[in-house]
Amino acid sequence: MLTVHNSFTKQKQELVPLTPGKIKIYVCGITVYDYCHIGHARMAVAFDMIVRYLRHRGFDVTYVRNITDIDDKIIKRAAENKESCDELTARYITAMYEDFDALGLLRPTIEPRATEHIPTIINMISRLIHNQCAYIAENGDVYFAVNQFKGYGLLSHQDLSALRSGSRIEVGESKRDPLDFALWKKAKPGEPSWPSPFGDGRPGWHIECSAMSTYCFGETFDMHGGGHDLLFPHHENERAQSEGCTGKTFVNYWLHAGFVQINEEKMSKSLGNFFTIRDVLKTVDAETLRYFLLASHYRSPINFSDQALKQARASLMTLYTAIRDIKASADLKNTEYHTTFMAAMDDDFNTPVAISVLFNLANDINRLQKTDQQQAEQLAGVLCELSGVLGLLQQDPANFLQGVRVDASEVATIEQLIAQRNQARAEKNWAQADHYRDELVAMGIVLEDTAKGTSWRKE
């Protein structure tokens, strides 16, 4: 039985798709006004893992991840840069793909953009007005009327009275209630706008996801995901406006990835501990970053630090070392390793336990290489198969162990020194052999002498 933690119920529940064998999952994507940061990476890798596992489990998964390409932040940044919103978003969409491809993320089945769904958004707002769940304010904006939706606050488990006491109506707003939120914003000079029955303007952020998800999936679908920071108000508002529009349950299972902390502190530009994905990939390879993000349960907070990345690299090296210089076989199926791995992943995608199975396999492979090469090769096949479910061990082991930032000229120097060392050893010129070894050590190279020859890797 596959169980998932539903943020709505705060409990693990058996995953029962609306249509047997098929799963529809919508994940809130990136607002493309800047480079993606480590928080985005944590969310994106988590749901990439979930989609991969559901497909491995045999489900036909339709994975939708949107792109928000019209939003207050986009308009503000474009104005600061003195460029159009289209120019800004095009540049950062390209950057997003570069970062996500580096992390080995699967492309979504469907990737809608907000600006492509303006008619759908307008239609949904019109229905909300008709259902008396929304109103046109004096300033020309259209707001969702929170007090008209009885279930508001249930998803994020919020106390409405406490929320109201801490909210206020900003200057220029014409809300009836401090908790009401904008569905449509009246056009302002110099801003992108579209015609609508309630006046020229542009959509609010929350309505965009409701419109895109229902356009792709219909009025009710299986799973909705995103970072924990989206639980309130974004997902709460999404649920309210979607169900206020249709009168039907919007989503059956809500999943949220945990926060990223930097050296035990919340990541924040104001604290100076804000890291983009591409900044991090200048110091560590992408698979190590992916492993680091998967080594903790997707719902738990994760602490990002240089030491944590070093530990992740060392852990990956252990797994890659087990399959280096060995021919992986695809003979074994339904082993105890498969059973334990699947049981962990069936328990709300428990990657820490699943990864422990990979290390058990690596230990057994290392042991068996000395006594039963055939069985070692079979277990290597199992290790590669199960790691692949998580998007790990996707490189040639020698390339990974030697270090992704070793250029061709350095490789040539290293291999020449190794050849000279081996020649000196063959001639029993131990002093000269040690001299070559010391040169390699000074370059940060670790040598490993085996019966099959000498291999090397970056320290």
ROGUZA-92272 format. One record per residue (C-alpha): y, z, x; residue in three letters. Coordinates in steps of 0.05 Angstrom, whole numbers, padded with zeros to 5 digits, always signed. Layout:
REM ROGUZA-92272
YZXAla
...
END
This chain:
REM ROGUZA-92272
+00000+00000+00000Met
+00067-00021+00028Leu
+00122+00030+00015Thr
+00197+00024+00026Val
+00252+00077+00023His
+00297+00061-00036Asn
+00368+00086-00026Ser
+00376+00089-00101Phe
+00320+00139-00112Thr
+00322+00169-00042Lys
+00247+00163-00041Gln
+00193+00119-00013Lys
+00165+00073-00067Gln
+00109+00022-00069Glu
+00138-00047-00060Leu
+00120-00086-00123Val
+00154-00154-00124Pro
+00181-00184-00188Leu
+00137-00244-00176Thr
+00069-00228-00144Pro
+00066-00252-00072Gly
+00140-00270-00069Lys
+00199-00228-00045Ile
+00273-00244-00052Lys
+00316-00205-00003Ile
+00392-00209+00003Tyr
+00426-00179+00064Val
+00502-00171+00071Cys
+00522-00213+00131Gly
+00582-00216+00176Ile
+00656-00220+00159Thr
+00674-00272+00211Val
+00741-00251+00240Tyr
+00717-00224+00307Asp
+00656-00222+00353Tyr
+00595-00186+00327Cys
+00586-00115+00353His
+00527-00069+00366Ile
+00528-00043+00294Gly
+00519-00114+00269His
+00462-00123+00318Ala
+00427-00060+00293Arg
+00431-00083+00221Met
+00412-00155+00235Ala
+00352-00138+00280Val
+00327-00087+00228Ala
+00325-00137+00172Phe
+00298-00192+00218Asp
+00240-00144+00232Met
+00230-00130+00158Ile
+00229-00204+00140Val
+00181-00219+00197Arg
+00133-00164+00176Tyr
+00135-00183+00102Leu
+00117-00254+00121Arg
+00062-00229+00168His
+00036-00188+00109Arg
+00029-00254+00070Gly
+00090-00252+00026Phe
+00130-00315+00011Asp
+00199-00287+00031Val
+00264-00320+00012Thr
+00315-00289+00059Tyr
+00389-00296+00041Val
+00443-00271+00089Arg
+00514-00289+00070Asn
+00575-00305+00111Ile
+00641-00275+00087Thr
+00693-00327+00106Asp
+00751-00305+00062Ile
+00775-00233+00065Asp
+00837-00190+00079Asp
+00816-00181+00153Lys
+00806-00255+00162Ile
+00875-00271+00133Ile
+00909-00218+00175Lys
+00874-00240+00240Arg
+00889-00314+00227Ala
+00963-00298+00216Ala
+00965-00257+00280Glu
+00934-00316+00318Asn
+00979-00367+00283Lys
+00919-00408+00262Glu
+00886-00426+00196Ser
+00831-00383+00166Cys
+00783-00443+00172Asp
+00797-00449+00247Glu
+00786-00374+00257Leu
+00722-00369+00217Thr
+00692-00433+00247Ala
+00700-00404+00317Arg
+00669-00337+00300Tyr
+00612-00367+00260Ile
+00593-00406+00323Thr
+00598-00342+00363Ala
+00555-00305+00312Met
+00500-00357+00318Tyr
+00502-00352+00394Glu
+00494-00276+00392Asp
+00440-00275+00338Phe
+00400-00331+00370Asp
+00401-00293+00435Ala
+00371-00233+00399Leu
+00315-00276+00372Gly
+00337-00271+00299Leu
+00305-00317+00249Leu
+00354-00360+00212Arg
+00360-00342+00138Pro
+00327-00386+00085Thr
+00395-00393+00052Ile
+00462-00375+00084Glu
+00516-00380+00031Pro
+00590-00375+00048Arg
+00640-00342+00001Ala
+00688-00401-00001Thr
+00631-00446-00025Glu
+00620-00403-00087His
+00690-00395-00116Ile
+00669-00425-00184Pro
+00611-00376-00189Thr
+00658-00319-00172Ile
+00709-00340-00224Ile
+00654-00346-00277Asn
+00629-00276-00262Met
+00699-00246-00266Ile
+00710-00282-00333Ser
+00646-00251-00360Arg
+00667-00182-00336Leu
+00734-00189-00372Ile
+00698-00212-00434His
+00651-00152-00430Asn
+00712-00106-00423Gln
+00689-00085-00354Cys
+00750-00116-00321Ala
+00823-00126-00336Tyr
+00883-00166-00312Ile
+00934-00118-00284Ala
+01010-00123-00288Glu
+01014-00148-00217Asn
+00967-00207-00232Gly
+00906-00179-00197Asp
+00840-00170-00234Val
+00807-00102-00228Tyr
+00738-00076-00246Phe
+00744-00017-00294Ala
+00699+00036-00264Val
+00701+00081-00326Asn
+00670+00025-00367Gln
+00607+00027-00325Phe
+00568+00091-00339Lys
+00522+00086-00278Gly
+00577+00083-00226Tyr
+00561+00128-00167Gly
+00486+00132-00178Leu
+00468+00086-00120Leu
+00508+00124-00068Ser
+00499+00191-00103His
+00573+00204-00108Gln
+00610+00254-00151Asp
+00662+00214-00189Leu
+00709+00273-00199Ser
+00709+00287-00124Ala
+00721+00214-00110Leu
+00780+00211-00158Arg
+00811+00273-00128Ser
+00809+00241-00059Gly
+00834+00172-00082Ser
+00903+00146-00095Arg
+00936+00083-00121Ile
+00972+00047-00065Glu
+01041+00017-00070Val
+01036-00052-00103Gly
+00972-00037-00140Glu
+00968-00034-00216Ser
+00902+00001-00226Lys
+00888+00042-00288Arg
+00842+00087-00247Asp
+00843+00103-00172Pro
+00770+00082-00167Leu
+00781+00013-00198Asp
+00773-00043-00147Phe
+00799-00114-00141Ala
+00757-00173-00165Leu
+00812-00225-00157Trp
+00877-00220-00118Lys
+00938-00258-00140Lys
+00961-00312-00092Ala
+01012-00294-00039Lys
+01055-00343+00000Pro
+01018-00371+00060Gly
+00950-00345+00039Glu
+00890-00387+00017Pro
+00883-00390-00058Ser
+00844-00424-00113Trp
+00862-00438-00187Pro
+00830-00394-00240Ser
+00839-00376-00314Pro
+00873-00311-00291Phe
+00921-00346-00242Gly
+00918-00374-00172Asp
+00888-00326-00122Gly
+00827-00308-00082Arg
+00766-00264-00092Pro
+00759-00191-00072Gly
+00706-00175-00021Trp
+00656-00140-00067His
+00651-00195-00120Ile
+00633-00247-00067Glu
+00564-00217-00053Cys
+00549-00207-00127Ser
+00564-00280-00141Ala
+00526-00307-00081Met
+00464-00265-00091Ser
+00458-00279-00166Thr
+00471-00353-00153Tyr
+00413-00355-00103Cys
+00365-00308-00139Phe
+00385-00298-00212Gly
+00407-00235-00247Glu
+00353-00189-00218Thr
+00318-00193-00150Phe
+00274-00151-00105Asp
+00311-00124-00045Met
+00383-00116-00022His
+00400-00093+00048Gly
+00456-00078+00096Gly
+00484-00025+00142Gly
+00490+00046+00117His
+00565+00039+00119Asp
+00560-00011+00062Leu
+00526+00038+00014Leu
+00594+00061-00011Phe
+00636+00029-00034Pro
+00610-00042-00023His
+00540-00037-00051His
+00561+00013-00105Glu
+00613-00037-00128Asn
+00566-00095-00123Glu
+00516-00060-00168Arg
+00569-00040-00218Ala
+00601-00108-00226Gln
+00533-00145-00227Ser
+00503-00101-00280Glu
+00568-00098-00318Gly
+00566-00174-00321Cys
+00492-00184-00339Thr
+00471-00119-00371Gly
+00408-00122-00328Lys
+00382-00084-00267Thr
+00413-00118-00207Phe
+00365-00098-00151Val
+00299-00061-00150Asn
+00300-00036-00078Tyr
+00361-00019-00036Trp
+00350-00013+00039Leu
+00402+00011+00091His
+00400+00010+00167Ala
+00426+00071+00204Gly
+00491+00080+00243Phe
+00500+00067+00317Val
+00530+00122+00360Gln
+00557+00111+00430Ile
+00539+00168+00477Asn
+00531+00214+00416Glu
+00599+00193+00386Glu
+00613+00146+00329Lys
+00629+00076+00353Met
+00703+00063+00343Ser
+00756+00018+00373Lys
+00804+00077+00372Ser
+00756+00117+00416Leu
+00749+00060+00465Gly
+00673+00058+00457Asn
+00668-00006+00417Phe
+00619-00057+00446Phe
+00607-00129+00424Thr
+00538-00159+00429Ile
+00562-00208+00482Arg
+00593-00153+00524Asp
+00526-00116+00524Val
+00487-00179+00541Leu
+00528-00185+00605Lys
+00493-00122+00630Thr
+00424-00126+00598Val
+00378-00181+00574Asp
+00373-00195+00500Ala
+00300-00175+00491Glu
+00314-00107+00521Thr
+00370-00098+00471Leu
+00324-00120+00415Arg
+00270-00071+00438Tyr
+00321-00014+00442Phe
+00343-00028+00370Leu
+00271-00029+00345Leu
+00247+00032+00382Ala
+00280+00078+00331Ser
+00265+00077+00256His
+00312+00028+00222Tyr
+00341+00082+00177Arg
+00355+00133+00231Ser
+00420+00139+00271Pro
+00413+00108+00340Ile
+00448+00131+00404Asn
+00470+00074+00448Phe
+00478+00089+00522Ser
+00464+00058+00591Asp
+00406+00106+00600Gln
+00375+00086+00534Ala
+00379+00013+00554Leu
+00346+00028+00621Lys
+00290+00064+00585Gln
+00282+00004+00539Ala
+00278-00043+00598Arg
+00226+00001+00631Ala
+00184+00004+00567Ser
+00185-00072+00560Leu
+00166-00079+00633Met
+00104-00036+00619Thr
+00083-00082+00563Leu
+00097-00147+00601Tyr
+00061-00120+00663Thr
-00002-00111+00621Ala
-00005-00185+00602Ile
+00018-00213+00669Arg
-00034-00254+00706Asp
-00082-00250+00647Ile
-00104-00304+00598Lys
-00093-00277+00528Ala
-00149-00292+00478Ser
-00142-00299+00403Ala
-00213-00277+00389Asp
-00202-00207+00361Leu
-00180-00195+00289Lys
-00178-00134+00244Asn
-00186-00084+00301Thr
-00168-00011+00299Glu
-00103-00031+00333Tyr
-00087-00079+00276His
-00104-00025+00225Thr
-00060+00028+00257Thr
-00002-00021+00269Phe
-00004-00045+00197Met
-00008+00026+00170Ala
+00055+00044+00208Ala
+00093-00017+00185Met
+00069-00007+00114Asp
+00101+00062+00116Asp
+00173+00039+00108Asp
+00171-00006+00170Phe
+00158+00051+00219Asn
+00170+00013+00284Thr
+00166+00074+00331Pro
+00093+00086+00310Val
+00078+00012+00310Ala
+00106+00006+00381Ile
+00062+00064+00404Ser
+00003+00020+00385Val
+00029-00033+00433Leu
+00029+00018+00490Phe
-00042+00040+00473Asn
-00062-00032+00479Leu
-00026-00040+00545Ala
-00061+00022+00573Asn
-00129-00004+00551Asp
-00115-00073+00580Ile
-00097-00043+00648Asn
-00160-00001+00647Arg
-00207-00058+00625Leu
-00181-00107+00677Gln
-00221-00068+00728Lys
-00286-00067+00688Thr
-00287-00120+00632Asp
-00240-00179+00642Gln
-00263-00214+00578Gln
-00246-00153+00534Gln
-00180-00144+00571Ala
-00162-00216+00554Glu
-00181-00204+00481Gln
-00137-00142+00477Leu
-00081-00181+00511Ala
-00085-00229+00453Gly
-00079-00172+00404Val
-00019-00144+00442Leu
+00016-00211+00441Cys
+00001-00220+00367Glu
+00026-00152+00344Leu
+00087-00154+00390Ser
+00104-00222+00361Gly
+00108-00190+00291Val
+00167-00151+00318Leu
+00196-00210+00356Gly
+00177-00180+00424Leu
+00140-00206+00485Leu
+00166-00276+00471Gln
+00178-00294+00545Gln
+00135-00313+00603Asp
+00116-00246+00634Pro
+00134-00267+00705Ala
+00203-00292+00683Asn
+00217-00227+00647Phe
+00193-00182+00703Leu
+00231-00221+00756Gln
+00296-00211+00719Gly
+00333-00260+00675Val
+00394-00259+00721Arg
+00359-00284+00783Val
+00386-00353+00799Asp
+00346-00409+00830Ala
+00373-00400+00900Ser
+00357-00326+00899Glu
+00287-00340+00874Val
+00277-00388+00932Ala
+00300-00335+00982Thr
+00254-00282+00951Ile
+00193-00327+00951Glu
+00206-00349+01022Gln
+00210-00277+01045Leu
+00146-00260+01008Ile
+00111-00320+01041Ala
+00135-00297+01109Gln
+00112-00226+01095Arg
+00044-00250+01074Asn
+00038-00293+01136Gln
+00057-00234+01180Ala
+00005-00191+01145Arg
-00048-00244+01154Ala
-00031-00243+01229Glu
-00033-00166+01227Lys
+00039-00165+01250Asn
+00054-00103+01209Trp
+00123-00089+01238Ala
+00147-00159+01219Gln
+00114-00153+01151Ala
+00152-00087+01140Asp
+00216-00121+01162His
+00209-00174+01108Tyr
+00191-00121+01056Arg
+00253-00081+01074Asp
+00296-00143+01064Glu
+00267-00152+00995Leu
+00276-00078+00977Val
+00349-00084+00997Ala
+00355-00142+00948Met
+00328-00096+00892Gly
+00259-00129+00892Ile
+00196-00090+00877Val
+00131-00121+00906Leu
+00063-00111+00876Glu
+00003-00132+00918Asp
-00061-00146+00879Thr
-00126-00182+00891Ala
-00094-00244+00860Lys
-00035-00243+00908Gly
+00035-00214+00912Thr
+00080-00212+00851Ser
+00152-00188+00847Trp
+00204-00164+00798Arg
+00275-00139+00797Lys
+00281-00064+00803Glu
END
